Amino acid sequence: MRNFVSLFSRAWELSIDNGFCVKDPKAFSHEDQSEAAYHVSEGKVFEISAYPSGAKLSSFANHIGRIFEQLNKDNRQSQPERNHFAIIGDISYEAKNMMRGALMYSILQEVPATKLRSEVEVKGTDYLFNRIYCPYYYLSYRKMHKLEIKSNIFEKLILGTDEEKRAETSKILSKYLKNEKFNVSEIVQIDLFDNGY
């Protein structure tokens, strides 16, 4: 509900700026709605750093978001966009604690896995970004195609140093984009001055 109020308020402000009048009401334009969604999403992404362990959670969310964003820029892509992930293998206690934080603060949402890798698997979990973050990373809010991340790679993405995160991000993008060019240096930790407000 809070996100809806934020989205509506920002769309209202943009519509007023673009000539909306209460005496002659009209629907908010698609452009105003899209811009409002991006602005609110950007603010919500920025807020992650205010949570306990926020710096690590923010860095993790930014790397995962940018991985999805880069993968979805691939013009050769024939499958639906990748916008959620599964962890293949067991992760450490410390990584599980960070994931608990990401779930508790609704950075990620846990859903039952789809398309399990084998008939032997009876359960599994997929992780989606909270839908409010999707506009910032240019992702669909609907569950589409899954990215499977091995536990050792995931550990570095959630707990590693900036260099380790960039290296793992580069490996993931290289694996899927093969001959496409991408810029891992674009994946940086956002700060106060990156916020568009």
C-alpha positions as CSV (number, residue, x, y, z in Angstrom):
1,M,0.0,0.0,0.0
2,R,2.8,2.4,0.9
3,N,4.4,1.8,-2.5
4,F,1.1,2.5,-4.3
5,V,0.8,5.8,-2.4
6,S,4.3,6.8,-3.3
7,L,3.7,5.9,-7.0
8,F,0.4,7.7,-7.1
9,S,1.8,10.8,-5.4
10,R,4.8,11.0,-7.8
11,A,2.5,10.4,-10.9
12,W,0.3,13.2,-9.5
13,E,3.2,15.6,-9.2
14,L,4.5,14.9,-12.7
15,S,1.0,15.2,-14.2
16,I,0.5,18.6,-12.5
17,D,3.9,19.7,-13.9
18,N,2.7,18.6,-17.3
19,G,-0.6,20.5,-17.2
20,F,-3.0,18.3,-15.4
21,C,-5.9,20.3,-14.0
22,V,-8.5,19.1,-11.4
23,K,-11.2,21.1,-13.2
24,D,-10.6,19.1,-16.4
25,P,-9.3,15.7,-15.2
26,K,-7.8,13.2,-17.5
27,A,-5.9,9.9,-17.1
28,F,-2.2,10.2,-16.2
29,S,-0.1,9.7,-19.3
30,H,1.9,6.5,-19.7
31,E,5.1,8.7,-19.7
32,D,4.2,10.2,-16.4
33,Q,3.4,6.8,-14.9
34,S,6.6,5.3,-16.2
35,E,8.7,8.2,-14.9
36,A,6.9,8.1,-11.5
37,A,7.6,4.4,-11.3
38,Y,11.3,4.9,-12.1
39,H,11.7,7.8,-9.5
40,V,10.0,5.9,-6.7
41,S,11.9,2.7,-7.6
42,E,15.2,4.7,-7.5
43,G,14.4,6.1,-4.1
44,K,13.5,2.6,-2.8
45,V,16.7,1.1,-4.1
46,F,18.6,4.0,-2.3
47,E,16.8,3.2,0.9
48,I,18.3,-0.3,1.1
49,S,21.5,1.2,2.5
50,A,19.6,2.5,5.6
51,Y,18.7,-1.1,6.7
52,P,20.9,-3.0,9.1
53,S,23.7,-4.5,7.0
54,G,22.4,-2.1,4.4
55,A,25.8,-1.5,2.7
56,K,26.1,-5.2,1.9
57,L,22.5,-5.6,1.0
58,S,22.6,-2.6,-1.2
59,S,25.7,-3.8,-3.0
60,F,24.2,-7.2,-3.5
61,A,20.9,-5.9,-4.8
62,N,22.7,-3.5,-7.1
63,H,24.9,-6.3,-8.6
64,I,22.0,-8.7,-9.1
65,G,19.9,-6.0,-10.5
66,R,22.6,-4.9,-12.9
67,I,23.2,-8.5,-14.0
68,F,19.6,-8.9,-14.9
69,E,19.6,-5.5,-16.6
70,Q,22.7,-6.4,-18.7
71,L,21.3,-9.8,-19.6
72,N,18.1,-8.3,-20.8
73,K,19.9,-5.9,-23.1
74,D,21.0,-8.9,-25.2
75,N,19.5,-8.5,-28.6
76,R,20.0,-12.2,-29.4
77,Q,17.8,-13.2,-26.5
78,S,15.1,-15.6,-27.7
79,Q,13.8,-16.6,-24.2
80,P,11.8,-14.3,-21.9
81,E,13.9,-12.0,-19.8
82,R,15.7,-13.3,-16.7
83,N,14.4,-11.5,-13.7
84,H,14.6,-14.0,-10.8
85,F,17.2,-16.5,-9.5
86,A,17.8,-19.7,-7.7
87,I,20.8,-20.7,-5.7
88,I,22.3,-24.1,-6.7
89,G,23.9,-25.8,-3.7
90,D,24.2,-24.9,0.0
91,I,25.3,-21.6,1.3
92,S,27.1,-20.6,4.5
93,Y,25.5,-19.5,7.7
94,E,26.7,-15.9,7.1
95,A,25.1,-15.9,3.6
96,K,21.9,-17.3,5.0
97,N,21.8,-14.5,7.6
98,M,22.2,-11.9,4.8
99,M,19.5,-13.6,2.8
100,R,17.2,-13.5,5.9
101,G,17.8,-9.8,6.0
102,A,17.1,-9.4,2.3
103,L,13.8,-11.3,2.8
104,M,12.9,-9.6,6.1
105,Y,13.2,-6.1,4.5
106,S,11.4,-7.3,1.4
107,I,14.4,-6.7,-0.9
108,L,13.8,-10.2,-2.2
109,Q,10.7,-12.3,-2.2
110,E,10.9,-16.1,-1.8
111,V,8.6,-18.2,-4.0
112,P,8.4,-21.9,-4.7
113,A,10.7,-22.9,-7.5
114,T,9.4,-23.5,-11.0
115,K,11.0,-25.9,-13.5
116,L,13.0,-27.9,-11.1
117,R,16.3,-29.3,-12.5
118,S,15.4,-32.9,-12.1
119,E,12.6,-35.2,-11.2
120,V,14.4,-36.1,-8.0
121,E,14.1,-32.5,-6.7
122,V,10.9,-32.2,-4.7
123,K,11.3,-28.7,-3.5
124,G,13.2,-25.6,-4.3
125,T,13.1,-21.8,-3.9
126,D,13.3,-19.0,-6.4
127,Y,14.1,-15.4,-5.4
128,L,12.5,-12.4,-7.0
129,F,13.3,-8.7,-6.5
130,N,10.6,-6.8,-4.7
131,R,8.6,-5.5,-7.6
132,I,9.1,-1.9,-6.6
133,Y,12.8,-2.2,-7.6
134,C,12.0,-3.5,-11.1
135,P,11.7,-0.1,-12.8
136,Y,15.1,1.0,-11.6
137,Y,16.8,-2.0,-13.3
138,Y,14.4,-2.0,-16.3
139,L,13.0,-5.4,-15.3
140,S,9.5,-6.9,-15.8
141,Y,7.6,-7.2,-12.5
142,R,6.3,-10.6,-13.7
143,K,8.2,-13.8,-13.0
144,M,9.9,-14.7,-16.2
145,H,13.0,-16.7,-16.8
146,K,15.3,-18.0,-14.0
147,L,19.0,-17.4,-13.6
148,E,20.6,-20.3,-11.7
149,I,23.6,-19.2,-9.6
150,K,26.0,-21.7,-8.1
151,S,26.4,-21.3,-4.3
152,N,30.1,-20.4,-4.4
153,I,29.3,-17.6,-6.9
154,F,26.3,-16.4,-4.8
155,E,28.5,-16.3,-1.7
156,K,30.9,-13.9,-3.4
157,L,28.0,-11.8,-4.7
158,I,26.4,-11.4,-1.3
159,L,29.4,-11.4,1.0
160,G,32.5,-10.7,-1.1
161,T,34.6,-7.6,-1.6
162,D,33.7,-5.1,-4.4
163,E,36.5,-6.7,-6.5
164,E,35.1,-10.2,-6.0
165,K,31.5,-9.0,-6.8
166,R,32.7,-7.4,-10.0
167,A,34.7,-10.5,-11.0
168,E,31.7,-12.8,-10.4
169,T,29.4,-10.4,-12.2
170,S,31.7,-10.4,-15.1
171,K,31.9,-14.2,-15.2
172,I,28.1,-14.5,-15.2
173,L,27.7,-11.9,-17.9
174,S,30.5,-13.5,-20.0
175,K,28.8,-16.9,-19.8
176,Y,25.5,-15.6,-21.1
177,L,26.5,-12.8,-23.3
178,K,29.5,-14.5,-25.0
179,N,30.3,-12.1,-27.8
180,E,28.3,-9.1,-26.6
181,K,30.1,-6.2,-25.0
182,F,29.2,-5.1,-21.5
183,N,30.7,-2.8,-19.0
184,V,31.1,-4.1,-15.5
185,S,32.5,-0.8,-14.4
186,E,28.9,0.6,-14.7
187,I,28.0,-1.6,-11.7
188,V,28.9,0.7,-8.9
189,Q,27.5,1.2,-5.4
190,I,25.0,4.0,-5.5
191,D,25.2,6.8,-3.0
192,L,23.4,9.9,-1.9
193,F,24.4,11.9,-4.9
194,D,23.2,9.3,-7.4
195,N,19.6,9.8,-6.1
196,G,17.5,11.7,-8.7
197,Y,15.6,13.7,-6.1
